[in-house]
Amino acid sequence: MKVVIAMDSFKGSMRSMEAGRAAREGILRVCSADVVVKPLADGGEGTTQALVEGLGGRYVHVAVTGPQGQPVTARYGILADGKTAVLEMAEAAGLTLVREGERDAGRATTRGVGEMILDAIGRGCRDFIVGIGGSATSDGGVGMLQALGYEFLDAQGKEVGPGILGLGDIETICVEQAARQLKECRFRVACDVGNPLYGESGAVFVYGPQKGIREAERAAFDEKMRHYAERTGRFLGRRLDWEPGAGAAGGLGFAFLSYFPEARLETGAALVLEAVGLKQELADADVVLTGEGRLDRQTAMGKAPIGVARLAKCYGARVIAFAGGVAEGAEACHEQGIDAYFPIVRGAVSLAEAMEPERAKRNMAAAVEEVFRVMAGGGR
């Protein structure tokens, strides 16, 4: 019997590979199955860690410009091939890097994201997997582009200021100083939202409030974003401002689509599933295990375990999910390819106790062991 395990992280408790290895331990207590453990993430927080630990790689720490212009240390990963970098934009420009009362939404910049990319290019990377969730910025990705050598100039020929406030001043765009290696780079961007760049469903109106943009500022800021789109369109000869995902991460999605010909936006879970080569392992799998910290109705709406389940069903495998907790609505997961699911918590304990990493690993191994006691000796 071949079993493939792809567990999402149990946030605050187990990382993706830790959960997978604990599940493998439970299986091997019962039977001598061929067990393959793959990392899983949704393209957001934890993606770098899952891919570096699951596929082999190393971490790089680099000093970059934070969202409010402050110095921060960002971490990204370089995979074992030495050419693929895995970045989360939130490491350089995330909401968690700014105290709520100190957010300056008008000047928040993605410059640090560009500095991370530039550092990875200098280390030989040409393929990039980029998660763009959790941003503190609404600068349309101009800060990132400036760090990479693109010039956005005002009517006096001076570089525009940081943040969305500078977007309305753009008159000329120059690429002569852009890093020449960018022509060799390919970007796969994890993006799970379909918002356009501007308008009532765009970056400012939908996501601006959580970044500190006040209601009275929205219309003016949205107009600056529109102006940036118009200038970009004039420069490039094409308009991508209404492309789905252009408004992601305060317009960072638009910057990738517009300025990098070899960039594409993909759903986070699908991107990760392809990156880890899960499809190849599923081709002859009998059973697939997946899961996350909490299984509920939202899981069924397309979170990472559902991506695993749908893919597994293409090959006729059984799919079993394990979760720290199972909430109302989880039964909808059955319609999305999960044949059965089980909570791993044993007995009445507090949430803090249930999330203790070592306890969680023991619980995972024990829960999987009991399921495989029933399945031992059977195939599909």
Solvent accessible surface area in square Angstrom, and as a share of the most:
residue,aa,sasa,rsa
1,M,68,0.31
2,K,25,0.11
3,V,0,0.00
4,V,0,0.00
5,I,0,0.00
6,A,1,0.01
7,M,0,0.00
8,D,13,0.07
9,S,26,0.17
10,F,8,0.03
11,K,124,0.52
12,G,70,0.67
13,S,16,0.10
14,M,4,0.02
15,R,95,0.35
16,S,3,0.02
17,M,14,0.06
18,E,34,0.15
19,A,0,0.00
20,G,1,0.01
21,R,106,0.39
22,A,7,0.05
23,A,0,0.00
24,R,84,0.31
25,E,88,0.39
26,G,0,0.00
27,I,0,0.00
28,L,91,0.45
29,R,116,0.42
30,V,39,0.22
31,C,29,0.17
32,S,114,0.73
33,A,15,0.11
34,D,84,0.44
35,V,23,0.13
36,V,33,0.19
37,V,21,0.12
38,K,36,0.15
39,P,1,0.00
40,L,1,0.00
41,A,4,0.03
42,D,54,0.28
43,G,4,0.04
44,G,21,0.20
45,E,138,0.62
46,G,24,0.23
47,T,3,0.02
48,T,4,0.02
49,Q,48,0.21
50,A,6,0.05
51,L,0,0.00
52,V,8,0.05
53,E,52,0.23
54,G,22,0.21
55,L,54,0.27
56,G,32,0.31
57,G,39,0.37
58,R,124,0.45
59,Y,68,0.26
60,V,7,0.04
61,H,116,0.52
62,V,25,0.14
63,A,84,0.65
64,V,8,0.05
65,T,31,0.18
66,G,0,0.00
67,P,0,0.00
68,Q,58,0.26
69,G,48,0.46
70,Q,56,0.25
71,P,121,0.76
72,V,24,0.14
73,T,93,0.54
74,A,0,0.00
75,R,70,0.26
76,Y,0,0.00
77,G,0,0.00
78,I,2,0.01
79,L,19,0.09
80,A,80,0.62
81,D,87,0.45
82,G,34,0.33
83,K,123,0.52
84,T,17,0.10
85,A,0,0.00
86,V,1,0.00
87,L,1,0.01
88,E,21,0.09
89,M,1,0.00
90,A,30,0.23
91,E,54,0.24
92,A,0,0.00
93,A,0,0.00
94,G,0,0.00
95,L,33,0.17
96,T,132,0.77
97,L,61,0.31
98,V,11,0.06
99,R,176,0.64
100,E,137,0.61
101,G,82,0.79
102,E,104,0.46
103,R,70,0.26
104,D,57,0.29
105,A,8,0.07
106,G,6,0.06
107,R,129,0.47
108,A,0,0.00
109,T,10,0.06
110,T,0,0.00
111,R,72,0.26
112,G,0,0.00
113,V,1,0.00
114,G,0,0.00
115,E,46,0.21
116,M,0,0.00
117,I,0,0.00
118,L,73,0.36
119,D,35,0.18
120,A,0,0.00
121,I,5,0.03
122,G,68,0.65
123,R,111,0.41
124,G,35,0.34
125,C,0,0.00
126,R,53,0.19
127,D,43,0.22
128,F,2,0.01
129,I,11,0.06
130,V,0,0.00
131,G,4,0.04
132,I,6,0.03
133,G,44,0.42
134,G,48,0.46
135,S,5,0.03
136,A,5,0.04
137,T,1,0.00
138,S,2,0.01
139,D,1,0.01
140,G,0,0.00
141,G,0,0.00
142,V,5,0.03
143,G,3,0.03
144,M,0,0.00
145,L,0,0.00
146,Q,19,0.08
147,A,16,0.12
148,L,3,0.01
149,G,18,0.17
150,Y,18,0.07
151,E,57,0.25
152,F,0,0.00
153,L,31,0.15
154,D,30,0.16
155,A,80,0.62
156,Q,140,0.62
157,G,46,0.44
158,K,141,0.60
159,E,91,0.41
160,V,9,0.05
161,G,38,0.36
162,P,75,0.47
163,G,5,0.05
164,I,0,0.00
165,L,59,0.30
166,G,3,0.03
167,L,1,0.00
168,G,25,0.24
169,D,73,0.38
170,I,0,0.00
171,E,70,0.31
172,T,65,0.38
173,I,13,0.07
174,C,32,0.19
175,V,60,0.35
176,E,135,0.61
177,Q,125,0.55
178,A,21,0.16
179,A,20,0.15
180,R,178,0.65
181,Q,43,0.19
182,L,17,0.08
183,K,180,0.76
184,E,89,0.40
185,C,2,0.01
186,R,110,0.40
187,F,2,0.01
188,R,42,0.15
189,V,0,0.00
190,A,9,0.07
191,C,12,0.07
192,D,95,0.49
193,V,58,0.33
194,G,49,0.47
195,N,24,0.12
196,P,14,0.09
197,L,0,0.00
198,Y,9,0.03
199,G,13,0.12
200,E,152,0.68
201,S,55,0.35
202,G,0,0.00
203,A,1,0.00
204,V,0,0.00
205,F,65,0.27
206,V,65,0.38
207,Y,47,0.18
208,G,0,0.00
209,P,56,0.35
210,Q,95,0.42
211,K,7,0.03
212,G,31,0.30
213,I,4,0.02
214,R,160,0.59
215,E,134,0.60
216,A,100,0.77
217,E,39,0.18
218,R,57,0.21
219,A,71,0.55
220,A,57,0.44
221,F,14,0.06
222,D,8,0.04
223,E,96,0.43
224,K,53,0.23
225,M,0,0.00
226,R,101,0.37
227,H,41,0.18
228,Y,0,0.00
229,A,1,0.00
230,E,54,0.24
231,R,35,0.13
232,T,1,0.01
233,G,7,0.07
234,R,154,0.56
235,F,80,0.33
236,L,53,0.26
237,G,69,0.66
238,R,105,0.39
239,R,122,0.44
240,L,33,0.17
241,D,3,0.02
242,W,151,0.53
243,E,73,0.33
244,P,97,0.61
245,G,1,0.01
246,A,0,0.00
247,G,0,0.00
248,A,4,0.03
249,A,14,0.11
250,G,0,0.00
251,G,0,0.00
252,L,0,0.00
253,G,0,0.00
254,F,2,0.01
255,A,0,0.00
256,F,0,0.00
257,L,33,0.17
258,S,2,0.02
259,Y,12,0.05
260,F,6,0.03
261,P,119,0.75
262,E,99,0.44
263,A,16,0.12
264,R,125,0.46
265,L,40,0.20
266,E,30,0.14
267,T,78,0.45
268,G,0,0.00
269,A,13,0.10
270,A,54,0.42
271,L,1,0.00
272,V,0,0.00
273,L,14,0.07
274,E,111,0.50
275,A,29,0.22
276,V,5,0.03
277,G,18,0.17
278,L,0,0.00
279,K,113,0.48
280,Q,133,0.59
281,E,46,0.20
282,L,0,0.00
283,A,60,0.46
284,D,89,0.46
285,A,0,0.00
286,D,29,0.15
287,V,0,0.00
288,V,0,0.00
289,L,0,0.00
290,T,0,0.00
291,G,0,0.00
292,E,10,0.04
293,G,27,0.26
294,R,146,0.53
295,L,0,0.00
296,D,19,0.10
297,R,131,0.48
298,Q,117,0.52
299,T,0,0.00
300,A,10,0.07
301,M,153,0.68
302,G,35,0.33
303,K,81,0.34
304,A,1,0.01
305,P,0,0.00
306,I,0,0.00
307,G,18,0.18
308,V,0,0.00
309,A,0,0.00
310,R,118,0.43
311,L,36,0.18
312,A,0,0.00
313,K,80,0.34
314,C,100,0.60
315,Y,67,0.25
316,G,45,0.43
317,A,1,0.01
318,R,95,0.35
319,V,0,0.00
320,I,11,0.06
321,A,0,0.00
322,F,0,0.00
323,A,1,0.00
324,G,22,0.21
325,G,29,0.28
326,V,55,0.32
327,A,22,0.17
328,E,157,0.71
329,G,0,0.00
330,A,1,0.00
331,E,96,0.43
332,A,21,0.16
333,C,0,0.00
334,H,84,0.37
335,E,145,0.65
336,Q,53,0.24
337,G,12,0.12
338,I,1,0.00
339,D,73,0.38
340,A,32,0.25
341,Y,48,0.18
342,F,78,0.33
343,P,73,0.46
344,I,6,0.03
345,V,52,0.30
346,R,139,0.51
347,G,64,0.62
348,A,112,0.87
349,V,51,0.29
350,S,58,0.37
351,L,134,0.67
352,A,76,0.59
353,E,66,0.30
354,A,17,0.14
355,M,66,0.30
356,E,77,0.35
357,P,67,0.42
358,E,104,0.47
359,R,66,0.24
360,A,3,0.02
361,K,53,0.22
362,R,146,0.53
363,N,14,0.07
364,M,0,0.00
365,A,1,0.01
366,A,19,0.15
367,A,13,0.10
368,V,0,0.00
369,E,22,0.10
370,E,92,0.41
371,V,20,0.11
372,F,0,0.00
373,R,136,0.49
374,V,130,0.75
375,M,21,0.10
376,A,43,0.33
377,G,86,0.83
378,G,36,0.35
379,G,34,0.33
380,R,135,0.49
